């Protein structure tokens, strides 16, 4: 079995990677938060690194330098030492936000990145660029840009969305035909595994087989909760007012954010094995246990 050094093993993605692959790889978790550059012993058997640790995007006010310190500067040091100690393959979990917060059209690997006003996306993009700059024949770099990842153990805004769906309230999402690329957690783990197996370098996009609308998402969640969808439409003028007052909130509910994963999946000869419906059900079943 291949030896994998994993950072972020207590996080949403890292924890599931560890569980899902317990019999597939020899995985050595390391606390990136506690790690410093004097600790080089961890790289002894680390021919492949999955770097999933970092400061994730936060809705609450956060010192921008925290993103740059952890996601860029510390990752830079970590990668430099890993390369010097013989690591051959470095897999970096980046983010769709490397493209920027507001984008028009469908995103591809070649789409321009405009993350200047988002410290989270900018810090991840800086790390991406540095990792690409030190890549060579002996140090392969694979960068994955996931969209919103959902599944058991999810946190943040999706918990609030689940709680909202769990009420009897009528919700204003009927005929909201936006298209948002999302990925079920286990599909994302399978994508990471495929990159480990193929040793392909470059930038890779992640997503389920098809994008999903807000209407479809809330309907599927309520179906799994055995509730009526209970949706209604609101006039476009009201949507525009919400967008003016709360642009980020409106974008998440009514806007589209779509990535074209076809090139990534053709390069890797990969197809996400799980449907969105299956993934949503797994998330809702976990939510119903109130295990958060």
TAFEN-V192451 format. One record per backbone hydrogen bond with DSSP energy under -0.5 kcal/mol. NH is the residue of the N-H (numbers start at 0). CO is the residue of the C=O. Records with the same first field share a line. If there is no record, write none. Layout:
# TAFEN-V192451
NH = CO ; CO
This chain:
# TAFEN-V192451
3 = 25
4 = 47
5 = 3 ; 27
6 = 49
7 = 29
10 = 7
14 = 10
15 = 11
16 = 12
17 = 13
18 = 14
19 = 15
20 = 16
21 = 18
23 = 20
24 = 20
25 = 1
26 = 24
27 = 3
28 = 26
29 = 5
31 = 29
34 = 30
38 = 35
39 = 37
42 = 39
43 = 40
45 = 42
46 = 44
47 = 2
48 = 88
49 = 4
50 = 48 ; 90
51 = 6 ; 49
55 = 53
65 = 62
66 = 62 ; 63
67 = 63
68 = 64
69 = 65
70 = 66
71 = 66 ; 67
72 = 67
73 = 68
74 = 69
75 = 71
76 = 72
77 = 73
78 = 74
79 = 75
80 = 76
81 = 77
82 = 78
83 = 79
84 = 80
85 = 82
86 = 81
87 = 46
88 = 46
89 = 139
90 = 48 ; 88
91 = 89 ; 141
92 = 50 ; 90
93 = 91 ; 143
95 = 145
97 = 94
98 = 95
99 = 96
102 = 100
106 = 257
110 = 107
113 = 98 ; 111
117 = 114
121 = 117
122 = 118
123 = 119
124 = 120
125 = 121
126 = 122
127 = 123
128 = 124
129 = 125
130 = 126
131 = 127
132 = 128
133 = 129 ; 130
134 = 131
135 = 138
138 = 135
139 = 87
141 = 89
142 = 201
143 = 91
144 = 203
145 = 143
147 = 180
149 = 182
153 = 150
157 = 154
158 = 155
159 = 155
160 = 156
161 = 157
162 = 158
163 = 159
164 = 160
165 = 161
166 = 163
170 = 229
172 = 170
173 = 231
175 = 172
176 = 174
179 = 211
180 = 256
182 = 147
184 = 149
186 = 183
187 = 183
188 = 184
189 = 185
190 = 186
191 = 187
192 = 188
193 = 189
194 = 190
195 = 191
196 = 192
197 = 193
198 = 194
201 = 140
203 = 142
205 = 144
207 = 181
211 = 179
214 = 175
216 = 212
217 = 213
218 = 214
219 = 215
220 = 216
221 = 217
222 = 218
223 = 219
224 = 220
225 = 222
226 = 221
231 = 170
237 = 234
238 = 234
239 = 235
240 = 236
241 = 237
242 = 238
243 = 239
244 = 240
245 = 241
249 = 245
250 = 246
251 = 247
252 = 248
253 = 249
254 = 249 ; 250
256 = 178
259 = 106
260 = 258
264 = 260
265 = 261
266 = 262
267 = 263
268 = 264
269 = 264
278 = 274
279 = 275
280 = 276
281 = 277
282 = 278
283 = 279
284 = 280
285 = 281
286 = 282
287 = 283
288 = 284 ; 285
289 = 286
290 = 285
291 = 289
